[in-house]
Amino acid sequence: MRARGEAGQAAPLLIGFFVVALLMVGVAVDASAAYLRRQGLDSLADAAALAAANGIQGEQVYSAGLGERALIDADVARGYVAEHVWATGAAATYPGLRWRVDATEQRVVVEMTAPLNLPIGVPGVDRTAVVSATAASYVLVSD
Amino acid sequence: MRRRDEEGTALVEVTWLAVLLLVPLVYVVLAVYDVQRASFAATTAARSAGRAFVLAPDVVSGQARARAAVQVAVRDQGLETATTSLSCQPSCLTPGSVVDVRVSSQVRLPFLPAVLGDQAPSIRVSAAQRVPYGSFRQDRS
């Protein structure tokens, strides 16, 4: 005679598969949310770096002139990045947005960092992730 | 001896559990991926349209290029169209101006009957991008 405990073995197996599949869907949704956030920050960093390239007006242009590459005033470039972020309302779109401007006379590098609350909690995975994006710009002088 | 009433129960369990659990799961997965595709298309379209516009030689060709960029990004994700709006502050392609690109599309949930028409449940996805036109660039307006 068959052991009694064997009845209904298929149900737990199927439910187990279902839970695994559900977790995988959760991971895929979280990953795509992080990717979308990354794309948004990438675009913002791109635009901010372009805005920072406006920071060529400054003392160095008057003292050193315009060469092949226009020299960038780091402080003015930082001001332009802050102004761009404010004008786009990015702080509201990406709560907790922080940015770092690494400006030298030759080029500006803008790094945007924002935390992301993952839409679906997966056990064993931290619910908040930090997403960052970097963009750089420099100014070529042409006529 | 085996009890008669246990025969074939696994098949029955698999069938009703599959209907109960797997069918909704597959539907949710398909719906999520449709929305995801549209979101990827919208963000890429807004970004490339903004860039295409500020690099164009004049406003008319800038708008045409931006629309073409949106079409490429949208078709890349297998979608038909997306609503695009372009606006410039203060005016297009003048030094120091900013171009604002908004791309949005309506994603219908999969497998809904065509009889619902425009009333079918759908999810709206959109993306916005602001691209500055350099202060020291030539006026192309």
Chai-1 contact restraints between the chains, C-beta under 6 A:
chainA,res_idxA,chainB,res_idxB,connection_type,confidence,min_distance_angstrom,max_distance_angstrom,comment,restraint_id
A,R2,B,R2,contact,1.0,0.0,6.0,A-B,restraint_1
A,A7,B,E6,contact,1.0,0.0,6.0,A-B,restraint_2
A,A10,B,A10,contact,1.0,0.0,6.0,A-B,restraint_3
A,A10,B,E13,contact,1.0,0.0,6.0,A-B,restraint_4
A,A10,B,V14,contact,1.0,0.0,6.0,A-B,restraint_5
A,A11,B,E13,contact,1.0,0.0,6.0,A-B,restraint_6
A,L14,B,L17,contact,1.0,0.0,6.0,A-B,restraint_7
A,F18,B,L21,contact,1.0,0.0,6.0,A-B,restraint_8
A,V25,B,V29,contact,1.0,0.0,6.0,A-B,restraint_9
A,V29,B,V32,contact,1.0,0.0,6.0,A-B,restraint_10
A,S32,B,Q36,contact,1.0,0.0,6.0,A-B,restraint_11
A,L36,B,S39,contact,1.0,0.0,6.0,A-B,restraint_12
A,Q39,B,T43,contact,1.0,0.0,6.0,A-B,restraint_13
A,S43,B,R47,contact,1.0,0.0,6.0,A-B,restraint_14
A,S43,B,Q129,contact,1.0,0.0,6.0,A-B,restraint_15
A,A47,B,R130,contact,1.0,0.0,6.0,A-B,restraint_16
A,A47,B,V131,contact,1.0,0.0,6.0,A-B,restraint_17
A,L50,B,P132,contact,1.0,0.0,6.0,A-B,restraint_18
A,A51,B,P132,contact,1.0,0.0,6.0,A-B,restraint_19
A,N54,B,G134,contact,1.0,0.0,6.0,A-B,restraint_20
A,N54,B,S135,contact,1.0,0.0,6.0,A-B,restraint_21
A,T88,B,R130,contact,1.0,0.0,6.0,A-B,restraint_22
